[in-house]
């Protein structure tokens, strides 16, 4: 088991996406700016995300996933999908509308189409790690959409076998994770939001695929984020206001705990589901709610973490419930700062 200090703080991955991303992308489409100009803006936003996380006092940071977004219209979930779909042979360049949740059948997103076998691909993870590490003073984590999410959300015109589809995606991930570990990355995260809306057989196949993707990694600590779909708050996101898109009332914690990982990142009110199941895993409690536009007090965050008497401090990390991409930067920063202040309070 990896050695984390009690109440280590980390983030789920994404950071506040500037509203001007969408305007810049429109200028690229019109030919007023080049793709290189957009890439430069993403690079500068990455630097700002690093500075904010470190200034807030977060222990394990990311680059904010800023380079995966060209606008925030379909981000997330599409930033965490399109970025990888576009790199993987087997997915066509077309997308087709697909409903994102049974909770709102009128909300669609563009989904990739798998038309052939999944092939070798450089997913850009090493490049991301090197870019962020160039500026970061804190340890850097690289995040990656999981094989279940990548497969289940796409239109499948080739496999007609979810388990085999996920296994082939996991093989690509495994090669990239090995390269990432060799490059010096010591924290790798896999993101899976769709377990609650999948049957046990599919979840078990997804667990097997994640374990294949991380098999043989010796130096990197593996973190897995289990999400219920905290996609956005506010009218800017198609009215997707304040509900968990993938919360079906079913939560397969016993299957989730079969994942070979060091840390599970979860939303704080699902902590009780893991009692008696963790073994030697750490639990990163998402005590900072990204669906709340208000900044929680240190007391509120601390209470969400410590209310479960069975969860030992030595086994507890502190994180957010999901990504911060949709929140204004000043709110995102203050939430992280409150999280770090909570760590100090709990440690002392």
N, C-alpha and C positions, 0 to 999 in steps of 0.2 A: 504494500500500500504506500502511495506517495506521501511525503511528509509535508502536510500543510499545517501552518500555525492555526490555533483556534480562532475562529471568526475571520479567516482570510476573506478579503473582499475581491470580487471579480464582476465582470459584466457579461451579459448574454451575448453581446456582439455589436449590434448596430448602435450608432449614435445619431444625434439630431441632424436630419437632412435639411440643408438650407432651402428655403422656398425658391431661391433664385436658380436652383438646379433646373427646374422645369422651364424657366425662361431661357436659360442658356441652351438647353437642348432644342428649344424651338428655333433659336438663332442658328444653331448648327444645321437643322433641317432646312432652313431658308438660305443657307450658304453664307450668312453674315459672319459666322464664326466657324472654325475648323474643329474636327474631332480632337485635334491636339490641344486646342484651347479648352475644350471640355475636360480633357484628361488633366490639364494643368490645374483647373479649378478643383477637380477631385483630389489631386495630390495635395493642394493647399488645405482642403477640408480635412484630409487625413491628418495632416500636421496639427491642425486645430483640435481635432478629436483627441489626439495623443496628449496634447498640452492640458486640455480640460480634465481628462481622466487622472493624469498625474497630479495636477493642481488640486483636484478634489480629494486625493489621497487613496485612490484605488490601488490594490496590490498587484493584480494581474490584469493587464489591459489588452485591448485590441486596437486596430486602426479605424474602428468605427464602421467598417465595411463600406466606407464612403465611395470607393472606386467601383463598387458593384451596382451603383445607381446612376442613371442618367437623368432621372426625374423622380418625383415622389408620387406620381399618379397611381402607379400599380406597385408601390413598394412600401412594405411587403404586401403580399408574399412574393411578387415576381422578381424582386431584386435577388432573393435567395435561390431562385429557380433559374431564371433566364441566364444569369451569369454563368452557371455551370452547364445548362442544357446546350448553350451555344458552343461550348468547347468540346462536347462529347460526340464523336462519330456514332451514328445510329439515330440521332434526332435530326429531323428535317429542319429547314430554316423557316418553315411556315408555323404559324400558331393558329389555334381555333378557340373560340370562346368556350368556356366551361364554367358551370356554376361552382362557386367556392364553398358554399355551405348550405345545408338544408334549412338553416335558420333564416335565410333570406334568399329565396330562389331568383330574385331579380338582380343579384350581384354576380357578375361574371368576371373572369380574368382570362388573359390569353395564355393558353396551354400549348406546350410543344407537342409534336407528334413523333413517336418512335416508329420508324419505318424499316429499320434493319438492326442487325446485331450491334450491341454496344462495343465500341473499339477503344484502343489506347488513346489517352489524352493527357496533356499537361493542363491541370486545372488552375494553374496560376498561384498555388498556395505558397510555394517557395519564394516566388517573386514578391508576394504580399508580405511574408515574414521578413524578408530582407529589407523591404521598403520601410516597414514600420520600425524594425529594429535599428535602422539607421538613425532614428530620432528619439526612440524610447529609452528612458532610464529605468523603467520598470520591466519585469518579465512580460513577454508578449505571447498572447494566445491567438491561434488561427482557427476560425470557425468554418464549418462545411455542412451544407444541407445533406441530410441523411439519405440512404438508398431508398427507404420507404417513401419519403416525401417526393423524391425525384421521380419515382416510378408511378406512384398512385395518382399524382396530379396530372401526369401526361396522358395524352391519348395513345393507346398501345395498339399498333397495327402490325406488330411483328411477333411478340412473345406469346401472348395469350396465356401467360403463366407468370403470375406476380413473383413467385419465389425465384424463378430462374432470372427474371428481369432484374430483381434486386441483387442477386448474386453477381451478375455481370457488372452492375454498377459498383458493387462493393470491391470487385477486383481492381477496377480503375482507381477507386479511392485508396485502396491498400498500397498500390504502387506510389501514389502521390504522398500518402502519409509517411511511407518509408523514406522518401526523398526529403520530406519536411523534417523528420526527426534527424536525418543525417546533416541537414543544414543548421541544426542547433535548436530547433523549436522544442520546447519542453512542455507545452500545453496545447492540446488539440481538442477541439469541441465538435461534436456531431449534433445536428439539430433535427428533431423529429416531432412534428405537431399533430400527427393524424392517428395516433394509437387509439384514442378514445372512440373513434368512429370506424374502427376495423375489428373484425372478429378475431378470436384467440389464435386461430391457425395462421392468419395473416400477420398478427403481431409477433408470433413465435418465429415466423420466417424472416421478419424484419430484424428481430433480435439476432438471429443466426447471421444475417447479412452484415449487421454492424460489427459483430464479433469477427467475421472474416475481414472486414475492412481494417480492423485494428490489431489483427493477429500478429504476434511477433514483435510488437513495439516494446522496447525495453527501457528507453530513457524518457520518453514523453508520457506525461500524465494525460489520461483520456477522460474528458468530461462529456456528458451527454445531456442535452437540454430537452426535456419533455414539456411541450407547450400545449396549451388548450386553445390557442388561437387569439391571442391578444393583438389583433391586427391594427386597430386604429381607434382613435377617438376624435370626434369632430366632424363637422359638415363637409370638410374638404375631402373626405374619404367615402364618398357615395353613401353617406348616412350610416356608416358602419360604427355606430356609437356604443361603446361601453359594454359589449357583450363578448363572451368567449365563443368564437365561431365553431370550435370543435368540442365543446363541452356537451356530451350526450348523456351525462349522468353515469357513464361507465368509465372506470379508471383501472386499467390492468396492471396495478403495481406489482403483483407477484411475477408477472412476465417481464416487466421492465427491469426488475432486479436480477434477471438472468443475463443482462448485458455485462460483458467483461469490461468494466470501466472503473475509474477511481472515484469519480464524482457524478452525482445526478443533480441537475439544476431543475428546480420545480417552482411552482407558484406556492406561496406560503400556506394557503388554506388547504393544500393537498398533502401537507406534511404528515398528518395523522395516518394517511394511507400506507405509509412506509414503516410503521411501528412493527418491530419484530422481523423485518425483511432485509434490512440494509447489510447485515453482516459487517464486513470491514470497509464498506463504501462510505464516502463522505456525502452529506446532503447539503447542497447549496440552496438555502431557503430564499425564495424570491420575495423578500419582505418589503420591497419598494415597488408599489403598484404603478405600472406604466399607463394604466387606463384612468388614473386619477391625475388630473391636471394640477392638483395642489401638491405642494411639497410636504411630505409626512414629517412629523416631529421625530426626534431621536427616540422618545418614549414609545411612540406608536410602532416604530420599526423594531425596537428592542422587544416589545411585548409579542409581536408576531413571531419572533425567533425563539423566545424563551418559554412560551406558553406550554410547550410539550416537554414534560419532565423526563421522558425517556431518551430524548435526543441530547447526547453529550456535547458540551462545547468543543471538545477535541475533535468531534466528528462533523462540526458545523461550519459551513461557509456562508457568507452573506452576498446576495446578488439581487438583481431586479427580476420582476415577474416575466419580462420579455424584453425586446429591444426598445430603444429610446428614440428611434428614427422619426416618429411622428410628432414628438413633443418639441416645443420651442427650445432653443439652445439654453436659455437662462434657466428654464424649468428643469431640463435634463441635468444640467450641471449641479443645481442645488439639490436635486434628488441624490446624485452621487456623493455630494459633500455630506449630506445627512447620513448616508449609508456608512461613510468612513468615520463620521463622528460617533455613530452607534457602535462600530467596532471598538473604538477607543473606550467608550463607556462600559461595554461588556467585558473588555479585557482588564479594566481597572476597578 
